[in-house]
Amino acid sequence: MLLFYFLVTACHLFAASHGATDAEILVNFKNSLSTNSLLHDWNVSGIPPCTGGSDNWVGLRCNDDGTIDKLLLENMGLNGTIDMDILMQLPNFSGKIDKDAFDGMSSLKEVYLAHNEFTGEIPRSLVLVRKLTKLSLEGNQFGGNLPDFPQENLGVFNAAGNNFKGQIPTSLADFSPGSFAGNQGLCGKPLPACKSSRKKTIVIIAVVVVAVVALSAIVVFACIRFGGGKKEDQSSDPFGDGKMGDSGQLHFVRHDRDRFDLQDLLRASAEVLGSGIFGSSYKAVLLDGPAMVVKRFRHMSSVGKEEFHEHMSKLGALSHPNLLPLVAYYYRKEDKLLVSDFIENGSLASRLHGN
């Protein structure tokens, strides 16, 4: 009887087609019921179901143009087995289904709404029918996103020929592609992948790259702002001016590295790699250790200790395949050192301009 209640409710909600054909269909439906005494005026040989806006048959509500608008058969004591084929002859149901149209239908298993003119989204109350096993929606004008159907026993599903869009939910991904044909906006398994997913990946990559460049620019800006324009002389003893001594210590930003101290750098053999307005770069080979690149900055005395530590923490947190990570740094008011691994891949200048 819950299935019967659904059909009656559907007829109550949506306009059907019109004319003598409707009368014949309704009479056939009446004759399929075991108990139908209250439908005594349903007779094709008598007056038609609707005349203008007049309701001539019990249980009907008519439009002003003589078409059937609603079928209300509640509380009439009707009984029997519904012949689905008879009611499916009432074509062109249209309009939006109320979101609560299926509330309370806990035993409903099969819903056939195919080849009508329904619009709007699938009502949430239908999605929540727990015992649903078959759902036929093809050939309508439903739209919006397909909801996620949690029913484990939903074995038949067809939403072809509608206006659905977006990603097909995983709960429906195992149905055949034909179940979703004719919906130009649908994508995802079993249909081709959504283009928006690939675009989203590209956007994420772009955001990461922009963030890396922006944080690098902060460090460069600080160097330009507080650094002097005087180039440092390329001496064979880059650290040996005798002023560093034990006045400070190296701060490691990568905790997975073997530690060494400032004195290890001072004792290392050094090779000048290049110099510029920010300072000079050296290759320092530690005793019984790896080769490191040391970037020495001078003329940045106006940079405070806390500000410098903050910039170095941000720089040390950067991670990208094309960035050489910062290993450690040293702070003194007169001198700042940035220490990173030495990579035998040449410089950017040699890559761009050759040897």
C-alpha positions in Angstrom: 0.0 0.0 0.0 3.0 2.3 0.4 3.7 1.9 -3.3 0.1 2.7 -4.0 0.4 5.8 -1.7 3.4 6.9 -3.7 1.6 6.7 -7.0 -1.4 8.6 -5.6 0.9 11.3 -4.2 2.7 11.6 -7.5 -0.6 12.1 -9.3 -1.5 14.6 -6.7 1.6 16.6 -7.4 1.9 16.7 -11.2 -0.3 17.6 -14.2 -1.2 14.8 -16.6 -2.3 14.8 -20.2 -5.9 15.3 -21.2 -8.9 14.0 -23.3 -10.8 10.7 -23.6 -7.6 8.8 -23.3 -7.2 9.9 -19.8 -10.7 8.7 -19.0 -10.0 5.3 -20.4 -6.8 5.0 -18.5 -8.4 6.0 -15.2 -11.3 3.5 -15.7 -8.8 0.7 -16.5 -7.0 1.6 -13.3 -10.3 1.6 -11.3 -11.1 -1.9 -12.7 -7.7 -3.3 -11.6 -8.6 -2.6 -8.0 -10.4 -5.1 -5.8 -12.3 -2.4 -3.9 -13.4 0.6 -5.9 -17.0 1.4 -4.9 -16.2 5.0 -4.1 -15.1 5.6 -7.7 -18.6 4.9 -9.1 -18.7 8.0 -11.4 -15.5 6.9 -13.2 -17.2 5.8 -16.4 -16.2 6.5 -20.0 -19.8 6.4 -21.1 -20.8 9.2 -18.8 -19.6 12.7 -18.4 -15.8 13.3 -19.0 -13.5 13.7 -16.0 -13.1 17.4 -16.5 -15.3 20.1 -18.1 -13.4 23.4 -18.1 -12.4 23.8 -14.5 -15.1 21.6 -13.2 -14.2 18.3 -11.4 -16.7 15.8 -12.7 -15.1 12.6 -11.2 -14.5 12.0 -7.5 -10.9 12.3 -6.6 -9.9 14.6 -9.5 -8.9 18.2 -9.6 -9.0 19.9 -13.0 -7.3 22.8 -14.6 -9.3 25.6 -16.3 -8.4 24.2 -19.7 -10.1 20.8 -18.9 -7.0 18.8 -18.2 -6.5 16.7 -15.1 -4.3 18.5 -12.5 -4.4 16.2 -9.5 -5.6 12.8 -8.5 -6.5 12.6 -4.8 -7.4 9.1 -3.6 -6.5 9.2 0.0 -8.8 7.6 2.7 -11.1 5.9 0.2 -10.5 2.3 1.4 -9.1 1.3 -2.0 -7.5 -2.2 -2.2 -5.8 -4.4 -4.7 -2.6 -4.8 -6.8 -1.6 -1.8 -8.8 -1.0 -2.4 -12.5 2.0 -0.2 -13.2 1.6 -0.4 -16.9 -1.8 1.2 -16.7 -0.7 4.2 -14.8 2.4 4.6 -16.9 0.1 5.4 -19.8 -0.6 8.8 -18.2 2.2 10.8 -19.9 3.8 14.1 -19.4 3.9 14.5 -15.7 5.8 17.7 -15.1 7.1 20.1 -12.6 9.3 19.9 -9.5 8.9 17.1 -7.0 8.5 18.5 -3.4 11.6 17.7 -1.3 9.4 15.8 1.3 7.3 13.9 -1.2 8.7 10.6 -0.2 8.8 11.1 3.6 7.5 8.2 5.6 7.7 5.7 2.7 10.1 3.4 4.5 9.0 0.2 2.6 9.2 1.8 -0.9 11.4 -0.3 -3.2 10.8 0.7 -6.8 10.2 4.1 -8.3 9.5 4.6 -12.0 9.3 8.3 -13.2 10.8 7.8 -16.7 9.8 9.7 -19.8 7.9 12.6 -18.3 8.8 16.2 -17.9 9.9 16.4 -14.3 12.3 19.3 -13.5 14.4 20.4 -10.6 16.6 18.3 -8.4 16.1 14.8 -7.1 14.2 15.3 -3.7 16.2 14.5 -0.6 13.4 12.4 0.8 13.8 10.0 -2.2 17.5 9.6 -1.5 16.7 8.6 2.1 14.3 5.8 1.2 16.4 3.0 2.7 14.9 -0.1 0.9 15.1 1.4 -2.6 16.2 -1.2 -5.2 15.1 0.3 -8.5 15.1 4.0 -9.6 14.1 5.0 -13.2 14.5 8.7 -14.0 15.4 8.6 -17.6 13.8 10.9 -20.2 13.0 13.9 -18.0 14.5 17.3 -17.3 15.9 16.7 -13.9 18.9 18.9 -13.1 21.6 19.8 -10.6 24.1 17.3 -9.1 23.4 13.7 -8.6 23.1 12.9 -4.9 24.9 10.1 -3.2 22.6 7.1 -2.8 23.6 5.1 0.3 21.3 2.1 -0.4 23.3 -1.1 -0.6 20.6 -2.9 -2.6 20.1 -0.3 -5.3 20.6 -2.6 -8.3 18.8 -0.7 -11.1 19.5 3.0 -11.7 18.9 5.0 -14.8 19.2 8.8 -15.1 19.9 9.1 -18.9 18.4 11.9 -20.9 18.3 14.6 -18.2 20.2 17.8 -17.3 22.4 16.5 -14.5 25.8 17.9 -14.1 29.0 17.5 -12.0 30.8 14.6 -10.6 29.0 11.2 -10.5 29.0 10.1 -6.8 31.0 6.9 -6.0 27.8 5.1 -4.9 26.6 5.2 -8.5 30.0 4.7 -10.3 29.5 1.0 -10.9 26.4 1.4 -13.1 26.9 1.4 -16.9 27.7 4.5 -18.9 24.3 4.2 -20.5 22.6 5.0 -17.2 24.1 8.5 -17.5 24.0 9.1 -21.2 22.5 12.4 -22.5 23.6 14.5 -19.5 26.1 16.8 -21.0 27.3 18.1 -17.7 28.1 14.8 -16.0 31.6 13.4 -15.6 33.6 10.9 -13.6 33.4 7.1 -13.5 31.9 5.5 -15.5 32.1 8.5 -17.8 35.3 10.4 -18.7 37.1 12.1 -15.9 36.0 15.6 -14.9 38.1 18.4 -16.4 37.7 20.5 -13.3 39.8 17.9 -11.4 42.7 18.4 -13.6 42.2 22.2 -13.5 42.1 22.0 -9.7 45.4 20.2 -9.7 47.0 22.8 -11.9 45.7 25.6 -9.7 47.2 23.9 -6.6 50.6 23.5 -8.3 50.5 27.1 -9.4 49.6 28.3 -5.9 52.5 26.3 -4.4 55.0 27.8 -7.0 53.7 31.3 -6.4 54.1 30.8 -2.6 57.7 29.6 -3.0 58.5 32.6 -5.3 56.8 35.0 -2.9 58.7 33.8 0.2 62.0 33.8 -1.8 61.2 37.4 -2.8 60.8 38.4 0.8 64.3 37.3 1.6 65.7 39.0 -1.6 63.8 42.2 -0.7 65.2 42.2 2.8 68.7 41.8 1.3 68.2 44.6 -1.1 66.7 46.9 1.5 69.2 46.4 4.2 72.2 45.3 2.2 74.8 47.7 0.7 75.8 48.1 -2.9 79.5 47.5 -2.2 80.9 44.3 -3.6 83.0 42.1 -1.2 86.5 41.4 -2.2 87.1 37.8 -3.3 89.7 36.7 -0.8 91.1 33.2 -0.4 90.1 33.4 3.3 86.4 34.3 3.3 85.8 33.6 7.0 89.2 34.3 8.4 89.1 38.0 9.3 89.4 36.9 13.0 86.2 38.7 14.0 83.7 35.8 14.1 85.4 33.7 16.6 83.0 32.2 19.2 80.6 35.2 19.2 77.8 33.1 17.8 76.7 29.6 16.7 75.1 28.0 13.7 71.4 27.6 13.8 70.2 24.4 12.0 66.8 24.6 10.3 66.8 21.0 9.1 66.9 18.6 12.0 67.6 15.5 10.0 71.2 16.7 9.2 74.5 15.8 10.8 75.6 18.8 12.9 78.8 20.8 12.7 79.7 24.1 14.3 81.0 27.4 13.1 84.6 26.5 13.8 84.3 23.6 11.4 83.3 26.1 8.7 86.1 28.4 9.7 88.7 25.6 9.4 87.3 24.3 6.0 89.1 24.9 2.8 87.2 27.6 0.8 86.7 28.3 -2.8 85.0 31.4 -4.1 82.0 30.6 -6.3 80.8 34.1 -7.0 80.0 37.5 -5.6 77.4 40.2 -6.0 75.7 43.1 -4.3 74.3 40.8 -1.6 77.6 39.3 -0.7 79.8 36.4 -1.8 79.3 32.6 -2.1 81.9 30.0 -1.2 82.4 26.3 -1.5 83.6 25.0 1.9 84.8 21.4 2.3 84.5 20.3 5.9 87.2 18.0 7.3 85.9 14.5 7.1 82.6 15.9 5.9 80.6 17.0 2.9 81.1 20.1 0.8 78.8 23.0 1.7 77.9 26.3 0.0 78.2 29.3 2.3 76.6 32.6 1.3 78.1 35.5 3.3 76.1 38.7 3.7 77.6 42.0 4.9 76.3 45.5 5.3 73.0 44.3 6.8 73.5 45.6 10.3 70.1 47.2 10.3 68.4 43.8 10.2 67.4 42.8 13.7 68.1 39.4 15.1 64.5 38.3 15.6 63.5 39.5 12.1 66.4 37.6 10.6 65.5 34.4 12.5 61.9 34.8 11.3 63.0 35.1 7.6 65.3 32.1 7.9 62.6 29.9 9.5 60.3 30.7 6.6 63.1 30.0 4.1 64.1 26.7 5.8 60.5 25.5 5.7 60.3 25.7 1.9 60.4 22.4 0.1 60.5 22.0 -3.7 62.4 19.8 -6.1 63.9 22.8 -7.8 65.0 24.6 -4.6 68.2 23.9 -2.8 67.1 23.7 0.9 68.7 25.9 3.6 70.6 23.7 6.1 71.8 26.3 8.7 72.5 30.0 9.2 74.7 32.2 11.4 73.7 35.6 12.7 76.0 38.4 13.9 75.3 42.1 13.5 78.2 42.6 11.0 78.0 39.2 9.2 75.3 36.7 8.3 75.9 33.3 6.8 73.5 31.0 5.0 74.7 27.4 4.6 73.3 24.8 2.2 74.4 21.6 0.5 76.8 21.8 -2.5 75.4 20.3 -5.7 77.6 19.4 -8.6 75.3 20.8 -11.2 76.9 24.1 -12.1 75.3 27.5 -11.7 72.2 29.1 -13.2 74.4 31.4 -15.2 76.3 28.6 -16.8 73.1 26.8 -17.7 71.7 29.9 -19.4 74.8 31.3 -21.1 77.2 28.4 -21.3 80.7 28.1 -19.9 
